[in-house]
Amino acid sequence: MSPDSSSEGSLAVKVEKVTKIFPNGDTPTYALREVSFQAMSGRLTMIVGPSGCGKTTLLSVICGTLGVDSGDIEVFGSNLKTMSDAEITRFRCLNVGFIFQQFNLIPTLTIVENASIPLILQGMPYRKAEEKAAALLEDLGLGKRIRSFPRQLSGGQQQRVAIARALVHDPRLVICDEPTASLDAATGHHALELLKNSACNAERCVIVVTHDSRIFSFADWIAEMEDGRVVKSCLATDYHHG
Amino acid sequence: MLRIALLMLFRDTSKYVMLVVGLTFCSLLMTQQSSIFCGLMLWTSATVRNIGAQIWVFDSKVEQANEVIPLREIEVTRVRSVPGVEWAVPLYVGIEQARLGDGSFENVQLVGLDTATFVGRPMKITKGRIEDLRLPDAVIIDQVGIDKFRKKGITIDIGTVFEINDKTARVVALCHANRSFLGQPYVYTTYDRALQYAKPQRKQLSCVLVEPKKGVSTKELANRISSLHGLRAFERDELFWATIWWYIKNTGIPISFGTVVLLGVIVGIAIAGQTFYLFIYDNLRYLAALKAMGVRMSTLAAMVFLQAFSVGIIGYGLGVGLTSFFGYKVLKAEQPPFFMPWQVPVFVAVVVVMICCFSAVIGLIRVAKLEPAVVFK
């Protein structure tokens, strides 16, 4: 089933017969085998599957942090294969927000400084960037902690900072890698709720990689991977039923 | 992003302090040892600086100012006969033994000045009058001598009497002179009296001091005098540098100080390089995350270089500052020798820049190899 067949959103990500091989001595590892995948704006798409099935590799390929051996990747109409490294870097800076599994908040920066990095990268003055980041942190319930350092926050609070950092520059694509892996069930559930409420809008595509079946219910669309291939891609409601 | 880079550095207190301490110690070691070396080399040329004549004439085999091969008295007349000489006077310089009132001995650097002109007189008379040197047994002693005798419980002042090679010497004035390499006090007297104090030898003239006539270049005149058989004339700067280079080439002093300076470089590279590498290593995840978020490699390189040079500048400033404070203190005591020409801080700055570049480059190699996709692992 094609994702646009049941959605009013526009096509955000189009992966076409992508193969990624990691050299591994005499027996190269096929991380992706002619994978085709699409994600639409206005929805939360989850890439699910067991460990080692290629989810994270697909995510890396989509955001241009990893090259491919064959196939095409289009993100918002831009073909990443035809872009130079510098162009891809710039593209990521302007269009992609990241939420990492380990959050990767810089421990020596306050949370407002962490959250303002994408804006600073885009050339916004520090003070203005911090003001905007502080406003978003306030919306996410961390208004009183903006001068705290990441180590002073709980896992859930750190996840909220990571969400703020991913959204502060209003990216069109938000990439989340195992967002609940470092959180307990309740906090993970809350984080996804927050992500869905704050990140999902008609102009934005959110892609979440996870193997945590407890959060599948937050997805609009689910692509299941196995052994480097997308074996199932459907509406979340259909996925749960069969 | 440069502000972010500085915040990352300054707030990592342990590594920041370690880096600054390492570079401070390295700068301090290099600046202080280089300055002491320069000071020591300056001491070797104390006689040249104290006497201050424009042209010095020695035996042709003499290579530096502290080497005395006695000349015949007639050489003064021979030098005076050279065209372009305004005047030429004899000078006696020799190490003699002074016996104090309590029977203890002290070696002194005896300087015999031309009786009529006092050419080569001490630059600063702190008490008494130079003219009194014409009185019987009169000598002028410098502050080093006063301090040395004081340590032996003897106060030197005008009127103090002691013996030089069993002959009476009476202090008529006190002076300040540049300290000699071996730290012996300078004792000034007239040339004739110096010959009486000195142990008898067939030839006793140490050198001839010469002033060129107006319009005659010192170099040209020195060449003319050197063409006389058995004589070698030095311009003042030439003798100054010849003396310093003689000590550099013929003693172990440069190796000794050079080793410590090298140690400073090694300490700097080891501590700063390793700590900075650790700092980068600890931040690799975050640098990779920044790379994934769209930070260009050139921006990351600028961040790393800024971090390296920030600690470099702070460490260098503290190191040179502490050395200057050390110099300020020791210059009052006049030992150990200390002289910090502008070349020393420039040399240390160049070394610190190299250490910072080295540290930044080894950190950057790690960063450059970093795949942004690593943040998803």
Interface residues (C-beta under 8 A of the other chain):
Chain A: T56 L59 S60 C63 T65 L66 A86 T89 R90 F91 R92 C93 L94 V96 F98 F100 Q101 Q102 N104 I106 P107 T108 L109 E113 I117 P118 I120 L121 Y126 D177
Chain B: M1 R3 I4 L7 M8 R11 D12 N283 R285 Y286 A288 A289 L290 K291 A292 M293 G294 V295 R296 E371 P372 A373 V375 F376 K377
